[in-house]
Amino acid sequence: MRIKQFEFARLEYNESTNILIYRVKQGIVVDVHEISEMLKYVEEFMGYVHHYAVIDFGDNLLSTTEARKAYALSSYIQKYRIADAFLVKSLAVRLVANFFINVTKPKIRTKLFTSEAQALQWLENIEKALPAQQKVD
């Protein structure tokens, strides 16, 4: 497993499952500057590889509408992310994540979880269900 700590997040990548776990720093407000930095982290860390991700928002994180929009419109995410499993640990973060999924409607498959094990299982099931010709490297 590859791991790298950045200012606003810790990234962990498991090559055998092709799953990135993106743990967002707690106690911050994510605005356009922070989300732009976080998107740079992914590109630097993962390169141009199609992958799955668990985005761990934890229980103490706020984000602006503009930051969520920037994430949804990110060309890197749209091109290289196969699916996102959002992991939340508080009602407040869950409400924001649900709003993002249901109102912003991200262009990639996205689902909300409160259990990391269930999030990982969901992503692994997507991978197993893909026909061989749709699997990309």
N, C-alpha and C positions, 0 to 999 in steps of 0.2 A: 504494500500500500504506500502510495506517495502522499505526503502531508506537507502543507506549507501554511504558515501563519502570515496574514496580512494585517494591515491596520484595522480594517473593519470586518474581517472574517477569517475563519480557519477553513482551509479546503483539504479534503481527504478524498483520494481517488483510488478505487479498487479496480485494477486492470482486469481481473478475472470476471467481474460482473458488469464492467463498464459503467459503474455508478459513481458519480461525484456526490459527496456529502459536503454541503456548503453551510457552515455554521456561522450565522450572522452575529456580530458583536452585540451584546445586550446593553440596554440602557442608553441607546442613542436614538436620534431622530434621523431617519434616512430621507434625504432630500435628493435633488438631481445630482449634486456634486458627489454625494456618497454612493448613489447607485451607479453613476458613471465609473467611479473608481472600482466598485465591486464587479462591474462588467469587464473592466480591464483585467482584474485578477483572474477571472475565468478564462479569458482569451490567452493570457500569459501562461497560466497553469496547464490548461488543457490543449492549447493549440487549436488546430482545425480538425478536430475529431468529433464525430457524432457521438453523443453520450446521453445518459439519463442523469437526473439529479434529484436528490433530497435536499430541499432548502429548509434548513432548521432555523425558524424565526424565534424559537425559544418562547419566553413568557414576558419579556420586558423590552419591547421594541415598538417604535412608532415610525410611520412612513407617510410622506405627503402624497397627495393625488398625482402630482407631477412626477414623482419618483416611480410610482407604480405604472404610470403611463409610459415613461421612458423604458422601463423593464419590458413591458408588453410589446413595445415597438422596436426593441433591440434587434438589429439585423443578425447579430451573432447568435442570439438565443433562437431566433426563428430558423436559422440555417443549420445550427449544429446541435441543438437540444432536441432530443426525441420526446421526452416527457418530463414533467416536473411533479414531484410529490412534495407538497408543502407540509411541513411539520410544525405544529403549534402547541404551546403548553399553557395558554391562558385564554380565557373567554374574550378578552379585548383583542388579542392578536388574531384569534379565530374569526371574530366578526369582520375585521379588516380583510383577512385572507379570503373569506367567503364572498365579501363584496367584490374583491378583485376578480375572483373566478367567475362570479355570476353577472357582474355588470361590465367589467372591462373585457371579459371574454378573450383570454390569451389565445394566440394562434396555435399553440402546441397543447397537447393533452396535459391537463393539470387537475390534480385532486388533492383534497385536504385530509390530513391525518393527525391524530394525537399520539400515535404509537410509531416509533421509528421502525420497529420490526414489520409492522403492517405496510408502511410506506415502501420499504425495501422489497417486500414480497410482491406488492402491486407492480413495481417497476420490473422485477424479474419475470412476472407473469406476462407483461407486455412483450418483453424480449422473446420469451418462449413462443408466444402466439404469432409473432411476425413471420411471414413466409421468408424463406432463405433469400429470395431476390430483393426483398425490402431491407434486409440487414445491411447496414453500411459501416465502413470503417473510417 
